[in-house]
Amino acid sequence: MPINYKEIEEFLCKLALEKVGPIIKSKSGTLQEYDLKTGSRRVDIVTAIDKQVEAIIWETVKKEYPDFKFIGEESYIKNVTKITDEPTFIIDPIDGTTNFVHDFPFSCTSMGLTVDKIPVVGVIFNPHINLLVSASKSNGVRVNGKEFDYKDKLKSMGPLVLNKSIVALQPGSAREGSNFICKMKTYQNLLDCEKGFIHGFRNLGSSAMTLAYIALGKLDSYWDGGCYCWDVCAGWCILNETGGTIVGANDQEWQIGVNNRTYLAVRGCFESTSGEQKKYIKDFWSCVDGKLSYE
C-alpha cells in the first residue's frame, strides 16, 4: 500500500503541537546543567530535555508506524546508525539547543521522514513564536495549518542575486581546524564589497528554523558544514515544496544526500526556468575559500 505522506505530516504536526512543543516552551532557559556533545573544545550541548523529548517522539511514532525505521540525534551511534531506503523518521527533538539553554526563542522540534533516502515529510515547530511549518511531497507547504502561497511570495521577492541576498551562516560548534578557517574566510568573501558583497548574514542558531525561513521567503540561502541529517531532513522537504534546492557546500557538489554533512540551501525563484538559481549557486561557490570536509 502506498504511503500517505499527507497523513503522516498531519500526525507529526499533532505530535509537535500537543506533546513536544509544550515541553520545549516550558523548559527553555530553566536548565543550567548540561553536557558538551562533542568535547571540551566545542560548544555543542545536550540537555536531559533533548533525551526526554526524543523518547516521547519515538514512542509515539513507533506505536503508529511500527514498521518504519527511526533515527534521532540523541540515539545516533557513529558508524553504526545508517540511513537506508526504508521509510525512516529522522528527528531532532530540540534543534537550537544552545538557544534553548539561553532562553533565546529560536529552538524548535524538527521531524522528517525519508523514503529511498529522500525527504518526503517535514514538520518544524517553534513553540516560542507559535510557528508550525509543515510539508509533504507533492502536497505543498502549510504554515500553522494554512496553505502557504509560495509562488506569490517568490514573485514579491524579485530576482535571486548573490549581492542582493541575505545569507544564513553559522560558525558551528567546532572553533578550530581547517573547517573553521574555511568558514571564516568564506564569510569574509561573501561580505567583501569586491567579491560576494551580500546584503548581510543572519545566524538563527537552528538549521531547521533557517531552512523553514528560506522556504517562507525570509532568507535567500544558507551555507554550512558539520550538520547532520536530523538538522536538515524536515527543512529539506519543506524547501523542496517551494522550489528551493539543496546542494553541497563545496564547488560542483550538485547532487548530495541528506547525510552529506555540508549544505548550501537556496530559495526558489518565481521563474523556475530562468537559470537564476544555478547562477546563484555558482556565484556563491566562487566565494568559498577552501573545502569543508567532515567524517
C-alpha positions in Angstrom: 0.0 0.0 0.0 1.4 3.4 -0.9 2.5 5.6 2.0 0.1 8.5 2.7 2.6 11.4 3.2 0.0 14.0 4.0 -1.5 11.8 6.7 2.0 11.4 8.2 2.5 15.1 8.0 -0.7 15.7 9.9 0.2 13.1 12.5 3.6 14.7 13.2 2.0 18.2 13.4 -0.3 17.0 16.1 2.6 15.4 17.9 4.6 18.6 17.7 1.7 20.8 18.9 0.3 18.6 21.7 3.3 16.8 23.2 6.6 18.2 22.1 6.1 22.0 21.8 4.7 22.5 25.4 7.8 20.8 26.9 10.2 22.9 24.9 8.4 26.2 25.7 8.1 25.4 29.4 11.7 24.2 29.9 13.5 26.8 27.8 16.1 28.7 29.9 15.5 26.6 33.0 18.5 24.2 32.7 22.0 25.2 33.8 23.2 21.6 33.9 24.1 20.1 30.5 26.7 18.1 28.7 29.0 19.0 25.9 28.1 16.8 22.9 31.5 16.6 21.3 34.3 17.6 23.6 35.6 20.5 25.6 36.8 22.4 22.6 33.3 22.6 21.1 30.1 24.4 22.3 27.5 21.9 21.1 25.5 20.9 24.1 22.8 18.4 25.1 20.3 18.6 28.0 18.2 15.9 29.7 15.2 17.5 27.9 16.6 16.6 24.5 16.7 13.0 25.5 13.2 13.1 27.1 11.6 14.7 24.0 13.2 12.2 21.7 11.9 9.3 23.8 8.4 10.8 23.6 8.6 11.2 19.8 10.0 7.7 19.3 7.4 6.0 21.5 4.6 7.9 19.7 5.6 7.2 16.1 6.6 3.6 16.9 3.1 2.9 18.1 1.5 4.5 15.0 4.1 3.3 12.4 5.8 0.2 13.9 7.4 -0.9 10.6 9.2 2.4 10.0 12.9 3.0 11.0 13.9 5.8 13.3 17.0 8.0 13.6 17.2 10.5 16.4 20.0 12.9 17.3 20.3 11.6 20.9 20.2 7.9 20.0 22.5 8.2 17.0 25.6 6.0 17.1 28.6 7.0 14.9 29.5 4.4 12.2 26.5 2.3 13.3 23.4 4.2 12.6 22.7 4.2 8.8 20.0 5.7 6.6 18.5 3.0 4.4 15.9 3.1 1.6 13.2 2.1 4.0 10.8 4.7 5.4 12.7 6.4 8.2 11.7 9.0 10.7 14.7 11.4 11.1 14.2 13.5 14.2 15.9 16.4 16.0 14.0 16.6 19.3 15.2 20.2 20.0 17.1 21.9 17.3 18.9 25.0 18.6 19.8 23.6 22.0 22.2 26.4 22.7 19.3 28.8 22.1 17.1 26.6 24.3 19.6 26.7 27.2 19.9 30.5 26.9 16.1 31.0 26.5 16.6 32.6 23.1 13.3 31.9 21.3 14.7 30.1 18.3 14.6 26.4 19.4 12.2 24.0 17.8 11.4 20.4 17.1 12.2 19.1 13.7 10.6 15.8 12.4 11.2 14.4 9.0 10.5 11.2 7.0 12.7 9.8 4.3 11.8 7.2 1.7 14.6 5.9 -0.5 16.8 8.3 1.4 14.8 11.3 0.1 13.0 13.7 2.5 9.2 13.3 1.8 7.7 14.8 5.0 8.8 17.7 7.1 7.4 19.3 10.3 9.1 22.1 12.2 7.5 23.7 15.2 8.9 26.7 17.2 6.5 27.0 20.2 8.1 30.2 21.4 6.7 32.1 18.5 3.9 29.6 17.8 5.2 28.9 14.3 4.4 25.5 12.7 5.7 24.9 9.2 5.0 21.6 7.5 5.1 19.9 4.1 4.8 16.6 2.4 6.0 15.5 -1.0 3.8 17.0 -3.8 1.4 18.5 -1.3 2.9 21.9 -0.8 3.6 23.8 2.4 1.4 24.8 5.3 2.0 27.5 8.0 0.1 26.9 11.2 -2.2 24.6 9.2 -3.0 27.0 6.4 -1.8 26.7 2.8 1.3 28.8 2.0 1.3 30.6 -1.4 5.0 30.4 -2.0 4.7 31.5 -5.7 3.2 34.8 -4.7 5.9 35.3 -2.1 8.7 34.5 -4.6 7.2 37.0 -7.0 7.3 39.7 -4.4 11.0 39.0 -3.6 12.3 39.6 -7.1 15.3 38.1 -8.8 17.7 35.8 -6.8 21.1 37.5 -7.0 24.0 37.0 -4.6 24.8 40.6 -4.0 21.2 41.4 -3.1 20.7 38.5 -0.7 20.6 37.8 3.0 22.5 34.6 3.8 22.2 32.4 6.9 25.7 31.5 8.3 26.5 29.5 11.4 30.1 29.1 12.7 29.1 25.8 14.3 30.4 24.1 17.4 34.0 23.4 16.4 36.1 26.5 16.7 39.5 25.2 15.4 41.0 23.5 12.4 40.6 23.7 8.6 36.8 23.7 8.5 36.7 26.7 10.9 39.3 28.6 8.9 37.3 27.8 5.7 34.1 29.2 7.2 35.8 32.4 8.4 37.5 33.1 5.1 34.3 32.3 3.2 32.3 34.7 5.4 34.8 37.4 4.6 34.5 36.8 0.9 30.7 36.9 1.0 30.7 40.2 2.8 33.6 41.8 0.8 32.5 44.6 -1.5 34.9 43.3 -4.2 33.5 39.8 -4.0 30.1 38.5 -2.9 29.0 41.8 -1.3 25.9 40.2 0.1 23.4 42.5 1.9 24.1 40.7 5.2 24.1 37.5 7.1 22.0 36.0 9.9 22.6 33.3 12.4 19.4 31.8 13.8 21.2 29.1 15.7 18.9 26.5 14.3 19.4 24.8 10.9 15.7 23.7 10.9 14.4 27.2 11.5 16.8 28.5 8.9 15.5 26.2 6.2 11.9 27.0 7.2 12.7 30.7 6.9 14.2 30.2 3.4 11.1 28.3 2.3 9.0 31.1 3.6 11.0 33.7 1.7 12.6 35.4 4.7 16.1 34.4 3.8 17.8 33.7 0.4 20.3 30.9 1.3 22.1 29.0 4.0 25.7 27.7 3.8 27.0 25.4 6.5 29.1 22.3 7.3 29.0 20.0 10.3 25.3 19.5 10.3 23.7 16.0 10.4 20.7 14.5 8.7 18.4 15.4 11.6 19.3 19.1 11.3 18.2 19.3 7.6 15.7 16.5 6.8 12.4 18.2 7.7 13.5 21.5 6.3 14.8 19.9 3.1 11.3 18.6 2.3 9.7 21.9 3.1 12.2 23.8 0.9 11.7 21.4 -2.0 8.0 22.1 -1.9 8.6 25.8 -2.6 11.0 25.3 -5.5 14.1 25.6 -3.4 17.1 23.3 -3.6 20.0 22.0 -1.5 23.4 21.2 -2.9 26.8 20.7 -1.3 28.7 23.5 0.4 31.7 22.9 -1.9 32.2 23.7 -5.5 30.5 21.3 -8.0 28.7 19.3 -5.4 25.4 19.3 -7.3 24.0 16.0 -6.1 24.1 15.2 -2.4 22.3 13.0 0.1 20.6 14.1 3.3 23.5 12.8 5.3 26.2 14.8 3.3 27.3 16.9 6.3 27.8 20.0 4.2 25.0 22.0 2.6 24.1 25.1 0.5 20.4 25.7 0.6 18.9 28.2 -1.8 15.4 29.5 -2.1 13.2 29.1 -5.2 12.7 31.6 -8.0 9.5 32.9 -9.4 10.7 32.0 -12.9 11.9 28.5 -12.3 13.4 28.1 -15.8 15.4 31.4 -15.8 18.6 29.8 -14.5 18.8 32.3 -11.6 19.2 29.5 -9.0 22.0 27.8 -10.8 23.9 31.1 -11.4 23.4 32.0 -7.7 24.9 28.7 -6.6 28.0 29.1 -8.9 28.5 32.7 -7.7 28.2 31.5 -4.1 30.7 28.7 -4.6 33.2 31.2 -6.1 33.3 32.8 -2.6 34.1 29.5 -0.8 37.8 29.6 0.3 38.9 26.0 1.0 36.8 22.9 1.4 34.5 21.8 4.2 35.0 18.2 5.0 33.6 16.1 7.9 33.9 12.5 8.8 
